[in-house]
Amino acid sequence: PYDVLVVGGGPAGASAAIYAARKGIRTGIVAERFGGQILDTASIENFISVKHTEGPKLAASLEEHVKEYNVDVMNLQRAKRLEKKDLIEIELENGAVLKSKTVILSTGARWRNVGVPGENEFKNKGVAYCPHCDGPLFAGKHVAVIGGGNSGIEAAIDLAGIVKHVTVLEFNPELKADSVLQDRLNSLPNVTVLKNVQTTEITGTDKVNGISYVERETGEAQHIELAGVFVQIGLVPNTEWLAETVERNRIGEIVIDNHGATNIPGVFAAGDCTNNPYKQIIISMGSGANAALGSFDYLIRN
Ligand code: FAD
C-alpha cells in the first residue's frame, strides 16, 4: 500500500505529493488531468515571486517538479469511490483499487458556465471567471458580471475599483447577495445593476465586444458594448464522487480542520475542493503542503 495517495493533480495535489515524497514515504498521485484548472488559464500574474507565467507552462513545471521525486504518477485516471477499511481504498473508473494508509483529496473545482453562445469561444479572450486574477486586464474598460449572488456582487465591487464601468446582470428579479454587499455596490458611481434579465449571447470577433440579453418581463432584446464578461454563477467542487463518505458542506466542499484533516481518520483534503474560502493557485499549493504534513503527522502517530 501507499503511505500517502493523492487524488487530483492540480497545484494542491502536486504540492502535497512533493511534500509527502520528501519525507521518504511511499507516495502516489492519481489525476484525471495532471495540471488541473491552470491548464485552462492564459496568463498568471499573482503567483508570488513569478511576475508572469502561463497556465500550461506552470502545469509543465509542476509535473517536472513532482517527477524529481519518487512518486507514482497515474495520469488520466479518474477516482470514483473512496472506502475506509483497515486501509483507505480508492477505486478508479478503470476498476483498479488503490490502497493507502492516508489519502489527500485534491480534486479541485470547476466554474459553472452560463452556457450561452460566445462563452467558450471567448474564454481567455474577454470571458473570465476570476476577478482577482483577470480584473487588472480590463483596467479602464467596461465589463459585465453575470450573477447577483455573493460572488457576483463581490466581483462587481472589486472590479469597480479597477475598470471604468461594471454592469451586473441578474436572472432573478432580486439580487441574492448579502445586504451589506448590495449596499456597498449601490454606493459605487460606476456600476449598473440589471435585474430580471437573461443573458443570451457573448458577442465578439477575435475577442469580446459585447453582451446580449433579454429583459424577462417585456421580452425585449438588448445589447451592450463592452470588453469583458466575468461569469460568477458558482464554483462547483469536484466532490460528487465522494457521496456520503467524507463530510461535505451545503455546497459540496470537503470540510477540513487546520491540519487538512477530514472527518475520516487518515483522509485529508486540500485546495479548491475544500471549504477554504479563497480559491487561488498559491493558496492551493499551501494547503497541499499543509495536508501532506498533516498526513505525515498522522502516520507517525498511528
Ligand atoms: P484543480 O486545479 O482544479 O485540480 C484538480 C485536479 O484533480 C485535476 O488534476 C483534476 O483532473 C483532478 N480530478 C478531479 N476529479 C478527479 C477524480 N474524480 N479523480 C482523479 N482526479 C480528479 N488562480 C490564481 O491564483 N491565479 C490566476 O491567475 C488564476 N486564473 C484562473 C483562470 C481560470 C480560467 C481558472 C479556471 C482558474 C484560475 N485560477 C487562478 C484558480 C486556480 O486555477 C485554482 O485555484 C487552482 O488551480 C486550484 O488548484 P487545485 O489543485 O485545488 O484544483
Residues whose N, C-alpha, C, O or C-beta is under 5 A from the ligand:
A	BS01	FAD	V7 G8 G9 G10 P11 A12 G13 V30 A31 E32 R33 F34 G35 G36 Q37 I38 D40 T41 S43 I44 E45 N46 Q77 R78 A79 S106 T107 G108 A109 C130 C133 N238 W241 A270 G271 D272 C273 K279 Q280 I281 I282 S284
